[in-house]
């Protein structure tokens, strides 16, 4: 390897500076975000599932898409979703990205093998102080 070569330089080798961009902002279809191209220069519509991509035309990261190349030598790839790991809780398996109810008061979401939960009844999470001898939930306060 050449001492000045690095993956960063290789990735950006197709870029030319100063940036030459089309005037104005691109008009993207509904639900498609505007992102900066792979050179960090020009605004562009993020590529979606099955669309071609490369070092300049980037996939929509907000939807978990990555540019997958057929071979290491390929210069153009295709945007595909990363398949995240499922979550298993109490012998029940949930898909990556799935939202589920752990019980009637707790909603959880699975993300790549880990999960996080939130109470749907936060007012019930208030713990009484140790000096409170007869704790009870009082509504309408």
N, C-alpha and C positions, 0 to 999 in steps of 0.2 A: 504493500500500500504506500502511496505517496504521502509524505508527512502532512501535506495541506489538504488531503482529501478527508471528508467526513460525510456521514449520512446527510447532515444538514445541507452541505454544499451540493451534494448529489441531488437531493430533492429539489433544491432551488435552481439547479443548473439551467432549467428551461425558462427562467424568468429573465426579463430585461428591465433594466432601470435606466433612467427614470421611467415610472409607470406610464403606460399609454392606455387610457380607459375611454370607453364610449361616453359621450356626454349624458348627464342625467342618471337617474336611478332606474334599474330594470323593473319591469312590471311582471311580477311573479303570479302564478295561479294562486287561488285562495289556499291558505294553509302552508304555503311554501315560503320559508324565510329568505330574506336577502342576507348574504354572507360576503365576506371578502374572499377573493380568489386565493389559491394556494401560494401565490407570490406575496400576499398581504397587500395587494394594490387595489384592485377594482371590485366594486360591488357586483354581485352576480346572484342568480337564483340558485339555491342549494339543489343539487341533483337528488332525485328521488329513486325509489326501488326500481331496479332493472335499467336505469339510465346509465349511459357511459360516463366514466369519470377518469381523471388523471391527476397529475400534480397541480394543475391549475383549476380544473372543474371539480369542486369538492362536494362530497355527499352530505346530506342533511344529518348532522350529528344530533340534533334535537329529537330525531326519531330513531336514534341508535344505529344509523347506517354507516357503513365503512366501504371503502373502495377495495374490492377484491380482484386481484390479478390472477390470470390463469397460470402464468409462469413468472419466474423471477425476472425474465428479460422483457416481459410484456410492458408496453408503455400506456396502454389503455385498459381500464378495468370496468367493472360493473358494480353499481351500488347495491349492497345487500345488507340485510339486518343481521346484527350479531345475535346469535342465539345465546341468551343468558341462562345461567343455571336455575333450576327450579328450587323451591323451598319445601321442606318437609317438616310439618308441625303436627304432633300427636298422630302420627301415622297417616296424615293427609298430605298429599302433594299438591302444590300450587305452582303454576307456570310463572316464569319471569315476567314481571309487569302486572301480574294479576292482583286485584284488590279483593280481600275476603273478610268475612266476619269471624273472629275468633270465638266470640260469644255474642249475646244480644246487645252488649254495650261496648264492644271493642272491635274497631276496624283496623285491619292490617294490610300492608302491601309488600309483595315479594319483589326483591331486586337482586338479581344475580346471586342467588343462594343465601341471601340474608333477608331478614324481614324486620319491619318496624311497625309498631302499633300505636294507636291513639284512642283514648276514651271518647265515646260519643256522649258521655255524661260527665263532663269535667267538674260540675258542681259537686259530684259525689266523691271526688278525690281529696276533698279538704279533710285533713286528719285533725282530730281534736287534740288539744294540748294535754300533757300528762296530768295537769291539775283539774281537768274536766272529768268528774266522776260518773256522770250519766250522759254520754254523748248521744245526740239525736240530730237528724237532718231536719232543719226548719226551712220551710219555703216561704217566699213572699217577703223576705227581709230587705 
